[in-house]
Amino acid sequence: MTLAVNAKSIVKQFGNIRALNELSFLIKKGEIYGLIGPNGAGKTTTLRIICTLLLPTSGSIRIFGLDPVTQAKEVRKIISYLPEEAGAYPNLSGNEYLEFMAKFNTKNQNELRKSITEAAKISGLKERLRDKAKTYSKGMKRRLLVARALMTRPRLAVLDEPASGLDVLHAYHVREIIKTYVKEHDVTVLLSSHNMLEVDYLCDRVALLDKGKIVVEGKPNELKQKYKSENLEEVFAKVVGYA
C-alpha cells in the first residue's frame, strides 16, 4: 500500500496551548481523506504542518516518503494548498490569474497552456474567465481557486474548507469538481471541513478531531452504522459525549 501521508504522534504547541496532541493518521494514495471537527480542533494546524508552513513541536510526518521539515522544497513540488482564506487578485481576469499561478510551476509553454486549459475546464466558468476576478461572486472565486489548486495535477491536494460559505449550487459544483477530478486523475486529496454533511458526501475515510486528537476514524457509512447515527454530526456528538 502506497501512503500519501504518514503522520505519527504529531504535537504542536503554541505557548501554553497544545493545538495538536499526539496526532497520528495515514492517508492512502488516491483517496479523499477528511479531517473534521469544530473550530479550534486542530484541522488547519495539521494542514499547515503538512504543507511546510508550520513546524511540528514533536512527532514525524512523511508526504509520499518526504519529510516536510527537512525536505520542504521537495514536498512543495508535489502538493498544492488551498487555504480557507485564499483569494484571487481582483484586477486580473480569471484567465490571467490562472496563467500567473501556472508560471510558478513551469516555464515550458506547452505545459503552461495545458495547465491553464485544464484549470478552465475544472472551474466551469467558461466565458466569465475573461472578466476580472473582482466581478465574481464568492462561489465563482472559489471555483477559480479550486481549479488553481488542481490544475497541476499535484500528488496531494490539501483543501481547507473548500466550499465554506457558498450557496447550494456553487457548493455542489465545488464538491463535484473534487470528486470527479480524483476519479479521473492520480490525485490524493486531504480536506478539512466543519461541514460534516459535505465530508460525508466526498470522503472515502474521515477522522473526527477534538482538542487536537483524533477521537474516531473510518469510512463514513461504517461510522454511522457503528454509532447508530443518521449522519457524521450525530456520530461526533456521541463520541465526544454531547449526545
Backbone bond lengths (Angstrom), bond angles and torsions (degrees), N, CA, C in turn:
res aa  C-N    CA-C-N  psi(-1)  N-CA   C-N-CA  omega(-1)  CA-C   N-CA-C  phi
1 M - - - 1.467 - - 1.526 110.08 -
2 T 1.322 116.45 125.07 1.460 121.01 177.36 1.520 109.58 -84.83
3 L 1.333 116.43 128.42 1.454 121.19 -179.91 1.520 110.54 -100.15
4 A 1.322 115.47 128.87 1.462 120.39 173.74 1.519 109.96 -79.46
5 V 1.329 116.39 -42.32 1.464 121.82 179.86 1.530 109.02 -134.86
6 N 1.314 115.20 133.74 1.466 121.56 175.81 1.526 107.29 -132.37
7 A 1.319 116.04 100.19 1.469 121.67 -177.90 1.527 109.27 -107.10
8 K 1.313 116.01 130.06 1.462 120.95 -177.69 1.526 110.75 -128.65
9 S 1.314 115.40 117.30 1.474 122.92 170.83 1.536 113.12 51.99
10 I 1.338 115.64 46.84 1.467 119.78 -178.51 1.530 110.54 -75.08
11 V 1.300 114.48 126.76 1.468 121.79 173.92 1.527 107.44 -118.77
12 K 1.343 115.88 135.41 1.463 120.70 172.34 1.515 108.50 -132.01
13 Q 1.323 114.75 118.83 1.451 121.68 -177.28 1.524 109.16 -111.44
14 F 1.338 116.79 128.12 1.455 122.63 172.27 1.527 106.69 -113.77
15 G 1.322 117.40 93.45 1.463 119.78 -175.44 1.520 110.05 62.55
16 N 1.341 116.42 -121.35 1.464 120.87 179.58 1.525 112.92 -88.44
17 I 1.325 116.12 -0.87 1.470 120.46 -176.73 1.523 109.81 -99.81
18 R 1.317 116.53 124.70 1.461 121.72 175.88 1.524 107.84 -97.04
19 A 1.344 116.26 100.00 1.464 121.40 -177.06 1.522 111.78 -74.16
20 L 1.334 116.73 -37.23 1.465 121.82 176.59 1.513 108.51 -126.00
21 N 1.337 115.44 135.39 1.462 120.33 -171.71 1.523 110.38 -128.26
22 E 1.347 115.58 90.56 1.468 121.77 179.66 1.533 111.61 57.58
23 L 1.327 116.23 49.14 1.463 122.10 -176.40 1.524 110.43 -80.93
24 S 1.345 116.33 125.71 1.462 122.27 178.71 1.526 109.94 -133.75
25 F 1.339 116.64 135.76 1.463 120.43 175.37 1.526 109.14 -165.55
26 L 1.335 115.37 160.47 1.458 123.04 177.93 1.523 108.88 -123.29
27 I 1.324 116.51 142.16 1.461 121.44 173.11 1.522 107.80 -123.65
28 K 1.319 116.65 124.30 1.455 121.20 179.94 1.525 110.20 -80.44
29 K 1.310 115.01 150.77 1.453 120.84 176.00 1.534 110.18 -59.49
30 G 1.346 116.29 133.09 1.451 121.82 174.51 1.513 116.00 87.10
31 E 1.332 118.19 1.86 1.462 118.77 179.95 1.522 111.46 -104.21
32 I 1.326 114.41 162.23 1.463 121.45 171.23 1.517 106.66 -102.26
33 Y 1.310 115.46 116.90 1.461 121.95 -174.94 1.521 108.27 -115.34
34 G 1.319 116.59 130.56 1.453 120.77 -176.55 1.513 113.52 -111.80
35 L 1.324 116.33 132.91 1.457 122.71 169.35 1.520 107.13 -102.84
36 I 1.308 117.30 117.03 1.457 119.88 -176.00 1.521 110.93 -128.73
37 G 1.312 114.14 156.34 1.447 119.89 -179.62 1.514 110.37 157.29
38 P 1.308 117.58 175.50 1.462 121.24 -177.70 1.525 111.47 -71.99
39 N 1.328 116.69 168.56 1.462 120.89 174.56 1.520 109.42 -57.65
40 G 1.333 116.00 136.85 1.465 120.17 179.77 1.515 114.33 87.24
41 A 1.335 117.47 4.36 1.469 120.13 -178.35 1.520 112.30 -76.56
42 G 1.329 118.46 -19.18 1.460 121.64 -179.94 1.518 114.15 113.42
43 K 1.323 116.97 9.36 1.471 120.05 -175.87 1.530 112.04 -63.97
44 T 1.331 116.71 -54.62 1.452 120.46 -176.06 1.529 111.26 -66.61
45 T 1.308 117.72 -35.93 1.471 121.00 176.15 1.526 110.39 -59.21
46 T 1.317 116.43 -43.01 1.469 120.86 178.71 1.521 110.74 -61.26
47 L 1.330 116.54 -46.06 1.464 120.15 -179.42 1.526 111.05 -62.23
48 R 1.304 117.47 -40.46 1.464 120.70 -177.56 1.524 112.15 -68.88
49 I 1.315 116.90 -32.09 1.470 119.53 175.10 1.529 109.72 -67.91
50 I 1.321 116.86 -44.62 1.468 121.00 178.29 1.517 111.16 -59.99
51 C 1.339 116.48 -36.97 1.460 121.62 -176.41 1.527 113.41 -88.20
52 T 1.321 117.55 12.14 1.471 125.10 175.13 1.529 113.41 70.73
53 L 1.335 118.12 15.82 1.458 121.28 -179.12 1.531 112.98 -90.36
54 L 1.322 116.41 -19.37 1.457 122.65 175.35 1.521 108.84 -132.90
55 L 1.316 115.66 148.86 1.462 120.30 174.59 1.524 109.40 -97.37
56 P 1.324 118.01 137.07 1.464 118.90 174.97 1.525 110.22 -70.78
57 T 1.308 116.00 149.86 1.459 120.06 175.37 1.521 110.22 -70.55
58 S 1.327 115.65 -39.84 1.467 121.42 174.71 1.520 108.73 -157.82
59 G 1.330 115.60 172.23 1.450 121.00 -176.90 1.521 110.90 97.15
60 S 1.324 116.63 177.78 1.460 120.60 -178.42 1.520 110.27 -135.10
61 I 1.332 115.49 153.87 1.457 120.58 179.00 1.522 108.32 -148.49
62 R 1.321 116.41 142.71 1.453 121.67 177.31 1.527 109.31 -130.71
63 I 1.325 116.57 136.43 1.460 123.52 176.95 1.525 106.38 -113.60
64 F 1.310 117.20 105.95 1.464 121.58 -172.62 1.527 109.89 48.09
65 G 1.323 115.70 43.89 1.458 121.79 176.55 1.512 115.16 85.22
66 L 1.333 117.98 -7.45 1.461 121.28 -178.63 1.526 111.14 -95.76
67 D 1.326 115.99 145.45 1.460 122.64 179.93 1.531 109.10 -93.53
68 P 1.334 118.67 114.15 1.468 120.24 -179.02 1.527 114.19 -65.72
69 V 1.330 117.67 -14.11 1.462 120.46 177.46 1.532 110.46 -82.02
70 T 1.325 117.19 -49.83 1.464 121.23 -175.84 1.527 113.60 -97.30
71 Q 1.349 116.94 -14.13 1.468 120.74 -178.51 1.538 110.49 -127.90
72 A 1.322 115.01 43.04 1.470 120.23 -174.51 1.526 112.20 -58.25
73 K 1.316 117.67 -41.91 1.466 120.86 -178.25 1.527 111.08 -61.27
74 E 1.319 116.80 -42.91 1.461 121.29 -179.93 1.527 111.16 -68.25
75 V 1.327 116.97 -37.98 1.463 120.91 178.54 1.522 110.50 -63.40
76 R 1.329 116.99 -42.30 1.467 120.82 -177.78 1.524 112.46 -63.64
77 K 1.316 117.30 -23.40 1.464 121.07 179.56 1.524 112.29 -73.28
78 I 1.336 117.97 -21.30 1.467 120.01 -173.46 1.525 113.08 -114.55
79 I 1.333 117.06 2.13 1.460 120.05 179.79 1.529 110.38 -121.88
80 S 1.314 116.02 163.97 1.464 121.77 165.90 1.526 106.63 -134.18
81 Y 1.315 115.78 152.06 1.466 120.82 -175.57 1.525 109.61 -133.75
82 L 1.321 115.36 127.75 1.463 121.36 174.89 1.526 108.39 -116.45
83 P 1.342 117.35 100.55 1.470 119.89 177.63 1.520 111.28 -69.55
84 E 1.323 115.98 157.24 1.466 120.14 177.93 1.523 110.78 -61.24
85 E 1.337 116.86 -36.03 1.467 120.69 -173.93 1.529 112.96 -92.02
86 A 1.324 118.16 9.07 1.470 121.20 -177.46 1.523 111.29 -61.06
87 G 1.335 115.57 149.96 1.457 120.79 177.05 1.519 110.34 -142.79
88 A 1.326 116.37 163.70 1.461 121.83 177.01 1.527 109.18 -100.02
89 Y 1.321 116.61 155.53 1.465 120.21 178.28 1.529 109.26 -68.33
90 P 1.329 118.21 119.25 1.469 121.23 -169.62 1.523 115.15 -63.52
91 N 1.330 117.24 -29.46 1.462 119.14 -175.71 1.527 113.70 -95.11
92 L 1.325 116.47 4.78 1.460 120.90 172.50 1.524 108.90 -98.01
93 S 1.317 115.96 144.85 1.464 118.44 171.71 1.521 108.35 -71.56
94 G 1.319 116.14 166.72 1.454 119.82 177.34 1.514 111.39 -56.91
95 N 1.330 116.81 -44.46 1.470 120.99 178.96 1.526 111.75 -63.06
96 E 1.329 116.57 -42.50 1.469 120.45 -179.91 1.521 111.01 -64.99
97 Y 1.332 116.32 -39.51 1.464 119.87 178.52 1.531 110.86 -63.28
98 L 1.339 116.90 -45.75 1.465 120.27 -179.78 1.526 110.99 -62.80
99 E 1.329 116.57 -40.13 1.467 119.77 178.90 1.525 110.50 -65.46
100 F 1.330 116.39 -42.98 1.464 121.20 179.51 1.528 110.93 -59.58
101 M 1.333 117.04 -45.30 1.458 121.05 -178.33 1.530 111.56 -71.55
102 A 1.334 116.73 -35.91 1.469 120.27 -179.58 1.524 111.41 -64.03
103 K 1.328 117.26 -30.48 1.462 121.09 -177.80 1.526 112.71 -68.08
104 F 1.314 116.93 -16.51 1.468 119.52 175.81 1.527 110.92 -72.14
105 N 1.338 116.63 -22.06 1.460 120.72 -175.11 1.525 113.93 -102.56
106 T 1.329 117.63 -23.49 1.457 119.69 -178.87 1.525 111.06 -156.70
107 K 1.314 115.53 147.63 1.465 121.73 173.68 1.531 110.37 -106.54
108 N 1.329 115.68 -8.45 1.455 120.62 179.00 1.529 109.74 -71.23
109 Q 1.326 116.76 123.33 1.464 120.69 -173.16 1.533 112.61 -64.43
110 N 1.315 117.41 -37.37 1.465 119.61 178.80 1.524 111.30 -65.27
111 E 1.332 116.11 -44.95 1.466 120.49 178.74 1.522 110.54 -66.17
112 L 1.338 115.61 -36.47 1.463 120.68 179.39 1.522 110.68 -61.99
113 R 1.331 116.82 -49.88 1.466 120.44 -179.76 1.521 111.03 -63.78
114 K 1.321 116.19 -36.95 1.467 120.95 179.52 1.527 110.39 -62.98
115 S 1.334 116.47 -43.92 1.471 121.03 179.28 1.520 111.39 -63.82
116 I 1.333 116.77 -42.84 1.466 120.69 -178.76 1.528 110.46 -66.34
117 T 1.327 116.49 -42.40 1.465 120.93 177.75 1.525 110.58 -62.20
118 E 1.328 115.35 -41.38 1.468 120.71 178.10 1.527 110.50 -61.33
119 A 1.335 115.96 -45.92 1.459 120.64 -178.79 1.524 111.95 -64.31
120 A 1.321 116.20 -39.60 1.465 120.05 178.90 1.523 110.45 -61.19
121 K 1.315 116.00 -41.37 1.460 121.00 178.54 1.524 110.84 -65.38
122 I 1.328 116.58 -44.51 1.467 121.21 -178.74 1.528 110.71 -61.35
123 S 1.332 116.67 -43.99 1.465 120.43 -174.52 1.523 112.92 -66.45
124 G 1.332 116.93 -33.08 1.465 120.61 -176.73 1.517 113.52 69.25
125 L 1.336 117.41 15.62 1.468 120.66 -176.08 1.527 113.40 -84.64
126 K 1.324 117.02 -14.08 1.470 122.92 174.00 1.531 112.00 50.79
127 E 1.349 116.67 -125.67 1.463 120.12 -174.06 1.531 113.12 -66.04
128 R 1.335 117.71 -19.17 1.469 119.56 179.30 1.531 112.24 -68.06
129 L 1.329 117.46 -14.58 1.456 120.01 176.57 1.522 112.19 -64.90
130 R 1.327 117.08 -15.54 1.465 120.89 177.28 1.531 111.49 -79.06
131 D 1.324 116.56 -17.56 1.467 121.30 -175.78 1.520 111.10 -88.91
132 K 1.321 115.46 156.83 1.462 120.07 178.54 1.524 111.02 -68.89
133 A 1.334 115.16 146.39 1.462 120.67 -176.34 1.524 112.21 -62.21
134 K 1.330 117.57 -24.78 1.466 119.59 -179.31 1.532 112.10 -68.63
135 T 1.329 116.78 -13.63 1.468 119.97 177.40 1.528 111.73 -92.49
136 Y 1.338 117.62 -1.48 1.465 121.58 -176.54 1.526 111.19 -83.55
137 S 1.318 115.26 149.65 1.468 120.38 168.62 1.533 108.26 -73.65
138 K 1.311 116.47 169.54 1.467 120.63 178.65 1.530 110.60 -60.13
139 G 1.318 116.40 -39.82 1.458 120.17 -180.00 1.516 112.15 -65.12
140 M 1.329 117.38 -40.28 1.460 120.93 178.18 1.523 111.20 -65.38
141 K 1.334 116.64 -40.54 1.465 119.98 178.01 1.525 111.00 -62.27
142 R 1.329 115.76 -40.44 1.463 118.83 -178.38 1.530 110.68 -67.60
143 R 1.325 116.76 -38.10 1.461 120.44 176.82 1.526 110.44 -62.29
144 L 1.327 116.61 -40.26 1.462 121.39 177.39 1.529 110.28 -62.72
145 L 1.328 116.30 -42.70 1.462 120.71 -177.12 1.525 112.09 -70.42
146 V 1.320 116.80 -38.31 1.473 119.74 175.85 1.520 109.88 -63.62
147 A 1.335 116.18 -40.52 1.470 120.42 177.03 1.520 110.61 -61.29
148 R 1.321 116.57 -41.15 1.475 120.50 177.73 1.531 110.76 -61.28
149 A 1.326 116.91 -39.83 1.461 120.83 -177.53 1.526 112.47 -69.43
150 L 1.326 117.08 -26.78 1.466 120.52 -174.91 1.527 113.95 -102.95
151 M 1.324 117.87 -14.50 1.466 119.70 -167.89 1.522 113.88 -65.02
152 T 1.318 118.13 -24.66 1.470 120.59 -179.67 1.525 112.23 -89.88
153 R 1.334 115.95 5.11 1.467 121.15 -177.24 1.529 111.62 51.12
154 P 1.333 116.99 59.75 1.467 119.90 -179.89 1.521 110.51 -65.05
155 R 1.303 116.41 155.13 1.472 118.99 175.34 1.528 109.98 -69.09
156 L 1.349 115.73 -33.85 1.465 120.87 177.15 1.517 108.75 -133.57
157 A 1.330 117.01 120.97 1.464 122.67 174.28 1.529 107.96 -103.82
158 V 1.320 116.15 123.64 1.462 122.29 -178.17 1.527 107.90 -109.09
159 L 1.322 116.17 115.20 1.460 121.89 -172.45 1.526 109.75 -120.74
160 D 1.322 115.86 118.94 1.463 121.49 -179.46 1.524 108.90 -100.01
161 E 1.320 116.81 112.33 1.466 123.07 -179.92 1.534 111.34 49.97
162 P 1.332 118.21 59.54 1.469 120.30 -172.18 1.519 115.34 -60.68
163 A 1.334 118.52 -27.60 1.470 120.07 -178.40 1.525 112.09 -117.84
164 S 1.313 116.86 22.16 1.463 120.99 -176.35 1.524 112.06 -62.25
165 G 1.316 116.71 129.68 1.451 122.57 174.03 1.509 115.62 76.18
166 L 1.325 117.91 7.71 1.459 120.33 -178.17 1.522 111.41 -89.66
167 D 1.340 115.51 154.32 1.451 118.73 174.79 1.533 109.70 -71.93
168 V 1.305 116.35 173.72 1.464 121.42 -172.03 1.525 112.16 -57.87
169 L 1.321 117.67 -45.61 1.465 120.64 -174.96 1.524 112.28 -69.51
170 H 1.333 117.12 -43.98 1.463 119.50 179.49 1.531 110.59 -68.78
171 A 1.326 117.43 -38.64 1.463 120.18 177.61 1.528 110.28 -62.35
172 Y 1.319 116.37 -41.40 1.464 121.09 178.07 1.528 110.02 -61.50
173 H 1.329 117.00 -43.88 1.456 120.76 -178.88 1.529 110.92 -62.73
174 V 1.328 117.37 -43.92 1.466 121.38 179.84 1.523 110.58 -62.32
175 R 1.324 116.89 -43.31 1.470 119.53 179.25 1.518 111.39 -64.08
176 E 1.331 116.77 -40.44 1.463 120.13 179.07 1.528 110.84 -66.16
177 I 1.333 117.08 -37.68 1.460 121.21 175.82 1.528 109.68 -54.97
178 I 1.317 115.59 -51.55 1.468 120.81 -175.76 1.519 110.83 -64.08
179 K 1.311 116.63 -49.19 1.467 120.72 -175.79 1.528 111.10 -63.72
180 T 1.314 117.32 -44.63 1.458 121.57 -179.05 1.519 111.41 -67.42
181 Y 1.324 116.53 -41.79 1.459 120.13 -175.96 1.523 111.63 -64.07
182 V 1.324 116.87 -40.79 1.460 120.27 179.97 1.524 110.89 -65.33
183 K 1.323 116.47 -37.81 1.468 120.17 178.94 1.523 111.69 -65.96
184 E 1.320 116.91 -37.21 1.459 121.20 -173.57 1.525 113.87 -88.13
185 H 1.339 118.14 -18.18 1.465 121.30 -175.25 1.525 110.22 -132.68
186 D 1.296 114.83 163.75 1.465 121.04 -177.35 1.527 109.82 -85.61
187 V 1.332 115.82 68.25 1.462 121.80 -176.17 1.526 109.74 -124.15
188 T 1.316 115.39 137.88 1.462 121.98 172.53 1.521 107.65 -103.88
189 V 1.330 117.01 141.22 1.462 120.84 -178.31 1.529 110.19 -123.65
190 L 1.315 115.04 130.48 1.463 122.51 168.26 1.514 106.35 -113.29
191 L 1.320 116.71 119.87 1.462 118.68 179.01 1.518 110.87 -127.08
192 S 1.304 112.80 148.81 1.457 120.95 177.65 1.517 108.67 -114.71
193 S 1.327 116.04 140.36 1.457 119.16 178.43 1.517 109.47 -160.35
194 H 1.330 115.43 149.64 1.457 118.95 168.41 1.522 110.28 -97.93
195 N 1.355 115.86 -3.23 1.458 122.04 177.01 1.521 108.68 -88.31
196 M 1.305 116.31 96.63 1.460 119.71 -172.75 1.522 113.13 -73.63
197 L 1.317 117.53 -23.35 1.465 120.14 175.63 1.531 109.98 -69.56
198 E 1.316 116.22 -38.45 1.463 121.38 176.84 1.526 110.69 -62.46
199 V 1.311 116.41 -46.16 1.457 121.49 -179.05 1.522 110.84 -65.34
200 D 1.317 116.51 -38.32 1.464 121.78 177.55 1.525 110.33 -56.81
201 Y 1.328 116.54 -41.03 1.465 121.59 -178.76 1.530 111.60 -72.41
202 L 1.329 116.99 -39.17 1.458 120.54 -170.47 1.524 115.10 -88.51
203 C 1.310 117.66 -37.76 1.460 120.41 -160.80 1.527 114.79 -92.28
204 D 1.355 113.48 143.14 1.464 120.41 172.03 1.526 110.02 -74.99
205 R 1.334 115.71 -41.16 1.466 120.92 176.15 1.524 108.42 -140.07
206 V 1.325 114.75 154.29 1.459 120.13 -179.78 1.521 110.36 -134.82
207 A 1.327 115.10 152.57 1.452 122.22 171.78 1.517 107.73 -123.57
208 L 1.311 116.97 125.46 1.463 121.65 178.63 1.514 108.53 -94.12
209 L 1.343 115.48 120.21 1.456 121.84 -178.13 1.518 111.15 -101.07
210 D 1.321 114.10 143.84 1.462 120.74 172.30 1.519 107.69 -148.59
211 K 1.322 116.74 121.84 1.458 123.05 178.56 1.526 111.91 54.77
212 G 1.333 115.28 43.82 1.451 120.26 174.27 1.511 116.24 79.38
213 K 1.340 116.82 7.56 1.461 120.49 -179.80 1.513 110.48 -127.66
214 I 1.333 116.88 150.36 1.454 120.69 172.30 1.520 107.87 -81.87
215 V 1.333 115.87 121.71 1.464 119.79 -178.91 1.523 112.03 -96.15
216 V 1.334 116.16 -23.11 1.466 119.86 174.89 1.527 107.67 -161.97
217 E 1.330 116.13 148.92 1.465 121.43 -177.86 1.525 109.30 -145.11
218 G 1.340 116.63 145.41 1.450 119.95 176.83 1.509 112.50 159.49
219 K 1.328 116.09 -173.02 1.456 121.08 176.34 1.526 108.77 -75.58
220 P 1.336 117.43 139.70 1.472 119.63 -176.20 1.527 114.00 -51.66
221 N 1.314 118.30 -48.26 1.469 120.35 -177.81 1.522 111.88 -64.48
222 E 1.328 116.65 -38.77 1.463 120.02 179.34 1.526 111.36 -66.12
223 L 1.336 116.62 -38.93 1.466 119.82 178.31 1.526 111.21 -65.86
224 K 1.330 115.85 -40.59 1.472 119.24 179.26 1.526 111.06 -64.75
225 Q 1.315 116.22 -38.66 1.467 119.77 177.73 1.520 111.22 -68.26
226 K 1.323 116.22 -44.62 1.462 120.84 -177.46 1.525 111.96 -60.26
227 Y 1.339 115.98 -40.90 1.464 120.35 -176.20 1.536 112.98 -100.84
228 K 1.365 114.00 11.37 1.468 119.46 177.24 1.529 111.21 49.06
229 S 1.320 114.59 54.93 1.466 121.41 -175.20 1.527 110.23 -126.24
230 E 1.318 115.03 151.84 1.462 120.06 179.56 1.524 112.48 -81.95
231 N 1.322 117.87 -23.67 1.459 121.22 -178.88 1.522 109.90 -153.76
232 L 1.336 116.14 172.76 1.458 121.14 -176.49 1.519 112.82 -70.69
233 E 1.314 117.84 -25.86 1.460 120.25 175.58 1.530 109.92 -61.30
234 E 1.324 115.36 -42.88 1.464 119.95 179.19 1.523 110.42 -68.02
235 V 1.339 117.05 -38.67 1.469 120.39 176.09 1.518 110.00 -57.77
236 F 1.334 115.88 -48.84 1.458 120.48 -178.16 1.524 111.27 -60.77
237 A 1.331 116.03 -44.15 1.459 120.44 -179.14 1.524 111.18 -60.27
238 K 1.341 116.28 -39.99 1.462 120.11 -179.85 1.523 111.68 -70.18
239 V 1.335 116.72 -40.15 1.460 120.96 -176.60 1.516 111.37 -66.44
240 V 1.335 117.59 -41.22 1.473 120.27 -177.54 1.521 112.59 -91.00
241 G 1.327 117.03 1.06 1.449 120.43 172.41 1.500 116.37 89.01
242 Y 1.360 116.56 18.70 1.478 119.42 178.01 1.510 111.75 -86.13
243 A 1.346 117.05 -17.35 1.466 120.36 -175.73 1.519 110.24 -118.89
